[in-house]
Amino acid sequence: MNSNARLSDLSSLVRSLKSPVTTIAQNAESFIAGDAEGTASAWSVSDGAPLWSINLEPSVSSIVFADEIVAIAHGASITAVNSNDGMLIWTIPVEGACDFVVFDGQSLWVTSSVYEIEIEDYVACRIMRIEPRCGVVEQSISLTSKVWTLDAFGQGCILGLGRPQPGIFTIQTGKDDLHHLEGSPRAPISRSSKSGDNRISFTTSDFHAIQIDQTGKIIDTVKDVFLAGFTHDGRWVTYNQNGGTGNTEPLAKDLNGIPQHLTSTDEMTLLAMKKPGFFGMISIGKIRMNWTHTNEITIVHSHLDRTVLGCSNGEILLLETNVLKRRITKQEFSDDDDSLIRARLRMLRFGDKSKILEEK
């Protein structure tokens, strides 16, 4: 078996938007990607067919499925559309930029912030709780710091804040006060990720990582961490800026670069690196496959048995566990650059003839 493959050769689907992909969301039937120019487009997982597309300038920052609607954070608004056809349901303006949106099973939690150029900092930061079907704002809480990470947490949410009030905080439905997570550092939070059993990993701006369980209890902390996340077998993995691991056996020993993204399904883990090129590793059980790509991976998102990746050139790649199992056990991958031919074959297979005409 060839130890390296092009990421596009491993993908079940390749689709594209006009500008860098900024966010991805998935449910059982479809996946949605948003880009830096405000386009949000949805495709069917089963056959790759386009479902709908909507333009919500100036840029899409976050998307989440909330039962039968899709909530999209973009520019200075949060907008809800029908998940089946993309028809507009409601739009709520926010002050400044709408940064994140998550769904806790009952309510949407939406954050916003205003960047003040003169002081070069964020002001007028806020979080709102919104009833998803009618777009009714049920809570609106002023924050002293910008929210850099937002995750659903029980009937409420958990926030990673920056300065001047940094740290990890929780908010419960119906209560307007923030609770600092006991024992967590008072340091700006830069990243978060969630495991399949709802553990959450946080990384701080001073390169510490914290792992908490479903109740908010701290399980572990590690120093000198640039990227942290969870593998498909439930391990919490941390990487330093050079790609070395600090708390577990590395997923791959021959990937030297800056770690950028780590994501996993129930059976598959994907690690994306940066510099000197764009490359990474896929792990399924004991099978390992290194991959390369022509563009930077900007966002990753896993759901059920699949992972969707967005790229700086607007490309979106869908990886499915069962398809990957077949492809990475082949004897070898072609060294010839047949990416254009493969892309056109995918489009023909899924009936997207308009894209073929655009490429000619």
C-alpha positions as CSV (number, residue, x, y, z in Angstrom):
1,M,0.0,0.0,0.0
2,N,1.3,3.5,-0.9
3,S,1.8,5.4,2.4
4,N,0.6,8.7,0.8
5,A,-2.4,9.7,-1.1
6,R,-4.1,12.9,-2.4
7,L,-6.9,13.9,-0.1
8,S,-9.1,14.4,-3.1
9,D,-8.5,10.7,-4.1
10,L,-9.8,9.6,-0.7
11,S,-12.9,11.8,-0.8
12,S,-16.4,10.6,-1.7
13,L,-17.5,14.1,-2.8
14,V,-15.8,17.3,-3.7
15,R,-17.8,20.5,-4.0
16,S,-16.9,24.1,-4.0
17,L,-17.8,27.7,-3.0
18,K,-16.4,30.9,-4.3
19,S,-14.1,31.9,-1.4
20,P,-12.5,30.3,1.7
21,V,-14.7,28.0,3.6
22,T,-15.4,29.4,7.1
23,T,-17.8,27.0,8.7
24,I,-19.5,23.6,8.2
25,A,-22.5,21.9,9.7
26,Q,-24.0,18.4,9.2
27,N,-27.0,16.3,10.0
28,A,-28.0,12.8,9.0
29,E,-29.1,13.7,5.5
30,S,-27.0,16.7,4.4
31,F,-24.0,19.0,5.0
32,I,-23.8,22.7,4.7
33,A,-20.7,25.0,4.1
34,G,-20.4,28.7,4.5
35,D,-17.8,31.0,3.0
36,A,-16.1,34.3,3.5
37,E,-18.3,36.0,0.9
38,G,-21.6,35.1,2.7
39,T,-22.7,32.1,0.7
40,A,-24.2,29.1,2.6
41,S,-24.9,26.0,0.4
42,A,-26.3,22.6,1.3
43,W,-25.8,19.2,-0.4
44,S,-27.3,15.8,0.0
45,V,-25.0,13.2,1.5
46,S,-26.6,10.3,-0.3
47,D,-26.1,11.5,-3.8
48,G,-24.1,14.8,-3.6
49,A,-27.0,16.7,-5.2
50,P,-27.2,20.5,-4.4
51,L,-30.2,21.1,-2.1
52,W,-30.2,24.9,-1.7
53,S,-27.9,28.0,-1.6
54,I,-28.4,31.4,0.0
55,N,-26.4,34.6,-0.1
56,L,-26.0,36.3,3.3
57,E,-23.3,38.9,2.9
58,P,-20.8,39.8,4.1
59,S,-19.4,36.5,5.6
60,V,-20.7,33.4,7.2
61,S,-19.1,32.7,10.6
62,S,-21.1,29.8,12.1
63,I,-23.9,27.3,11.2
64,V,-25.9,24.9,13.2
65,F,-28.8,22.5,12.6
66,A,-31.7,23.0,15.1
67,D,-34.3,20.4,14.4
68,E,-36.0,21.5,11.1
69,I,-34.2,24.8,10.8
70,V,-30.7,25.9,10.1
71,A,-29.3,28.9,12.0
72,I,-26.6,30.9,10.3
73,A,-24.4,33.5,11.9
74,H,-23.3,36.1,9.3
75,G,-22.3,39.7,9.4
76,A,-24.4,41.6,11.9
77,S,-27.3,39.1,11.9
78,I,-28.4,35.6,12.9
79,T,-30.7,34.1,10.2
80,A,-32.8,30.9,10.3
81,V,-33.8,29.0,7.1
82,N,-35.7,25.9,6.4
83,S,-33.3,22.9,6.5
84,N,-34.9,21.3,3.5
85,D,-35.1,24.1,1.0
86,G,-33.2,27.1,2.5
87,M,-36.3,29.3,2.6
88,L,-35.9,32.3,4.9
89,I,-37.8,31.9,8.3
90,W,-36.5,34.9,10.3
91,T,-33.6,37.2,10.8
92,I,-32.4,39.0,14.0
93,P,-29.9,41.8,13.9
94,V,-27.1,41.9,16.4
95,E,-24.7,44.6,17.5
96,G,-21.4,44.2,15.7
97,A,-20.5,40.9,14.3
98,C,-22.4,37.7,14.9
99,D,-19.7,35.2,15.9
100,F,-21.1,31.8,17.0
101,V,-24.3,29.9,17.2
102,V,-25.0,26.5,18.9
103,F,-28.1,24.5,19.7
104,D,-28.6,22.8,23.1
105,G,-31.5,20.7,22.0
106,Q,-34.1,23.4,22.9
107,S,-32.6,26.9,22.4
108,L,-30.1,28.6,20.1
109,W,-27.2,30.4,21.8
110,V,-25.8,33.2,19.7
111,T,-22.7,35.4,20.5
112,S,-21.7,38.8,19.0
113,S,-19.0,41.4,19.5
114,V,-18.0,44.8,18.3
115,Y,-14.3,45.5,17.4
116,E,-13.3,49.0,18.4
117,I,-10.5,50.2,16.0
118,E,-9.3,53.0,18.2
119,I,-8.5,50.8,21.2
120,E,-7.8,47.7,19.1
121,D,-10.1,45.5,21.2
122,Y,-13.5,44.0,21.4
123,V,-16.4,45.9,23.1
124,A,-20.2,45.4,23.4
125,C,-19.9,41.6,23.6
126,R,-23.1,39.7,24.1
127,I,-24.8,36.3,24.2
128,M,-28.4,35.7,23.4
129,R,-30.7,32.7,23.8
130,I,-33.2,32.4,21.0
131,E,-36.3,30.2,20.5
132,P,-35.4,28.6,17.1
133,R,-38.8,28.2,15.4
134,C,-40.1,31.8,15.9
135,G,-36.9,33.6,16.4
136,V,-37.9,35.0,19.9
137,V,-35.0,36.3,22.0
138,E,-35.6,34.8,25.4
139,Q,-32.3,35.9,27.1
140,S,-29.8,38.6,26.3
141,I,-26.7,38.9,28.4
142,S,-23.9,41.5,28.2
143,L,-20.4,40.1,28.4
144,T,-17.2,41.9,29.4
145,S,-15.1,39.8,27.0
146,K,-15.3,38.4,23.5
147,V,-16.4,34.7,23.2
148,W,-13.7,32.7,21.3
149,T,-15.3,29.3,21.8
150,L,-18.9,28.3,22.3
151,D,-20.4,24.8,22.9
152,A,-23.7,23.5,24.0
153,F,-23.5,22.3,27.6
154,G,-26.6,20.6,29.0
155,Q,-29.5,23.0,29.0
156,G,-27.2,25.9,28.4
157,C,-23.8,26.6,27.0
158,I,-20.1,26.8,27.9
159,L,-18.0,29.8,26.7
160,G,-14.3,30.3,26.3
161,L,-13.6,34.0,26.9
162,G,-10.7,36.3,26.2
163,R,-9.5,39.3,28.1
164,P,-10.3,41.3,30.2
165,Q,-12.4,38.5,31.9
166,P,-10.7,35.4,30.4
167,G,-11.5,31.8,31.2
168,I,-14.1,29.1,30.8
169,F,-17.7,30.0,31.9
170,T,-21.1,28.3,31.8
171,I,-24.6,29.8,31.4
172,Q,-27.8,27.9,32.3
173,T,-31.2,28.5,30.6
174,G,-33.1,31.2,32.4
175,K,-30.2,32.5,34.4
176,D,-28.3,35.6,33.4
177,D,-25.2,35.1,35.5
178,L,-21.9,33.5,34.3
179,H,-20.3,30.8,36.4
180,H,-16.5,30.3,36.1
181,L,-15.7,26.7,35.7
182,E,-14.2,25.6,39.1
183,G,-10.5,24.9,38.9
184,S,-10.0,26.2,35.4
185,P,-7.3,28.8,34.6
186,R,-8.1,32.5,34.2
187,A,-6.5,32.5,30.8
188,P,-7.8,33.5,27.4
189,I,-9.4,30.5,25.6
190,S,-8.4,30.0,21.9
191,R,-9.9,26.6,20.9
192,S,-12.4,23.9,22.0
193,S,-13.5,20.5,20.7
194,K,-16.0,17.9,21.8
195,S,-15.7,14.1,22.1
196,G,-18.4,11.6,21.2
197,D,-19.3,11.2,24.8
198,N,-19.5,15.0,25.4
199,R,-16.2,15.6,27.0
200,I,-14.8,19.0,26.0
201,S,-11.2,20.0,25.4
202,F,-10.1,23.7,25.7
203,T,-6.8,25.3,24.7
204,T,-5.6,28.6,26.1
205,S,-3.6,31.3,24.5
206,D,-0.6,30.5,26.8
207,F,-0.5,26.9,25.5
208,H,-2.3,25.0,28.1
209,A,-5.0,22.4,27.5
210,I,-7.9,21.4,29.8
211,Q,-10.2,18.4,29.5
212,I,-13.5,18.3,31.3
213,D,-16.3,15.7,31.5
214,Q,-20.0,16.1,30.9
215,T,-20.5,17.7,34.3
216,G,-17.8,20.3,34.0
217,K,-15.3,18.5,36.2
218,I,-11.7,18.9,35.1
219,I,-10.2,15.5,34.1
220,D,-6.7,16.5,33.0
221,T,-4.5,19.5,32.1
222,V,-1.3,19.6,29.9
223,K,1.3,22.3,29.3
224,D,3.0,23.3,26.0
225,V,-0.1,22.6,23.9
226,F,-0.9,24.1,20.5
227,L,-3.7,21.8,19.4
228,A,-5.9,19.3,21.5
229,G,-8.7,17.1,20.6
230,F,-10.1,13.5,20.7
231,T,-9.5,10.4,18.6
232,H,-12.1,7.9,17.4
233,D,-11.2,5.6,20.3
234,G,-11.8,8.3,22.9
235,R,-8.3,9.3,23.6
236,W,-7.6,12.9,24.5
237,V,-4.5,14.0,22.4
238,T,-2.4,17.1,22.6
239,Y,0.2,18.5,20.2
240,N,2.8,21.1,20.6
241,Q,3.7,23.6,17.9
242,N,6.2,21.3,16.2
243,G,3.7,18.4,16.0
244,G,5.0,16.4,18.9
245,T,2.5,14.9,21.4
246,G,2.7,15.4,25.1
247,N,0.2,13.1,26.8
248,T,-0.2,10.0,24.6
249,E,1.3,7.9,21.8
250,P,1.3,10.0,18.6
251,L,-1.1,9.1,15.8
252,A,1.7,9.3,13.4
253,K,5.5,9.6,13.9
254,D,6.6,10.9,10.5
255,L,4.4,14.1,10.3
256,N,6.6,17.1,10.9
257,G,4.8,20.4,10.7
258,I,2.4,22.7,12.5
259,P,-0.8,20.9,13.7
260,Q,-3.9,22.8,12.6
261,H,-7.0,20.5,12.9
262,L,-7.9,17.3,14.7
263,T,-11.3,15.7,14.3
264,S,-12.9,12.2,14.6
265,T,-15.9,10.0,14.0
266,D,-16.7,6.8,15.8
267,E,-14.1,4.9,13.7
268,M,-11.9,7.5,12.0
269,T,-9.5,10.2,13.1
270,L,-8.1,12.9,10.9
271,L,-5.1,15.2,11.7
272,A,-4.3,18.1,9.4
273,M,-0.9,19.8,9.4
274,K,0.5,23.0,7.9
275,K,3.9,23.9,6.6
276,P,6.0,23.2,4.6
277,G,2.9,22.0,2.7
278,F,-0.6,20.9,3.4
279,F,-0.8,17.4,4.6
280,G,-2.0,15.1,7.4
281,M,-3.0,11.6,8.5
282,I,-6.1,9.5,8.6
283,S,-6.5,6.7,11.1
284,I,-9.1,3.9,10.9
285,G,-8.5,1.3,13.6
286,K,-4.9,0.1,13.0
287,I,-4.9,1.4,9.5
288,R,-2.9,4.6,8.8
289,M,-2.8,6.7,5.7
290,N,-0.8,9.9,5.1
291,W,-2.4,12.4,2.8
292,T,-1.4,15.6,0.9
293,H,-3.5,18.4,-0.5
294,T,-3.0,21.4,-2.7
295,N,-4.7,24.0,-0.5
296,E,-4.9,24.9,3.2
297,I,-7.6,23.2,5.3
298,T,-9.5,26.0,7.0
299,I,-12.2,24.1,8.8
300,V,-13.1,20.4,9.7
301,H,-16.4,18.9,11.0
302,S,-17.2,15.3,11.9
303,H,-20.7,13.7,12.2
304,L,-21.8,10.1,12.4
305,D,-19.4,8.2,10.0
306,R,-18.2,11.1,8.0
307,T,-15.9,14.1,8.1
308,V,-16.2,17.3,5.9
309,L,-13.3,19.6,5.3
310,G,-13.3,23.1,3.9
311,C,-10.3,24.7,2.2
312,S,-8.9,28.2,1.5
313,N,-9.8,28.0,-2.2
314,G,-13.5,27.2,-1.4
315,E,-13.2,23.5,-1.9
316,I,-15.3,21.1,0.3
317,L,-14.3,17.5,0.6
318,L,-16.5,14.7,2.1
319,L,-14.8,11.7,3.7
320,E,-16.8,8.6,4.6
321,T,-15.5,5.8,6.8
322,N,-16.7,2.9,4.7
323,V,-15.4,4.5,1.4
324,L,-12.1,5.2,3.0
325,K,-11.7,1.7,4.3
326,R,-11.9,0.5,0.7
327,R,-9.7,3.1,-0.8
328,I,-6.8,3.0,1.7
329,T,-6.5,-0.8,1.4
330,K,-5.8,-0.5,-2.4
331,Q,-2.3,-1.5,-3.4
332,E,-1.4,2.0,-4.6
333,F,-2.7,5.4,-5.7
334,S,-1.8,6.9,-9.0
335,D,1.1,9.4,-9.1
336,D,-0.4,11.1,-12.1
337,D,-2.4,14.3,-11.5
338,D,-5.9,13.2,-12.6
339,S,-7.7,15.5,-10.2
340,L,-9.6,17.4,-12.9
341,I,-10.8,14.2,-14.5
342,R,-11.8,12.8,-11.1
343,A,-13.7,16.0,-10.3
344,R,-15.6,15.9,-13.6
345,L,-16.5,12.3,-13.1
346,R,-17.9,13.1,-9.6
347,M,-20.0,15.9,-11.1
348,L,-21.3,13.6,-13.8
349,R,-22.1,11.0,-11.2
350,F,-24.2,13.4,-9.2
351,G,-25.7,15.3,-12.0
352,D,-24.1,18.7,-11.3
353,K,-23.7,19.6,-15.0
354,S,-23.6,23.4,-14.3
355,K,-20.3,23.0,-12.5
356,I,-18.8,21.1,-15.5
357,L,-19.8,23.9,-17.9
358,E,-18.2,26.4,-15.5
359,E,-14.9,24.6,-15.4
360,K,-14.5,24.3,-19.2
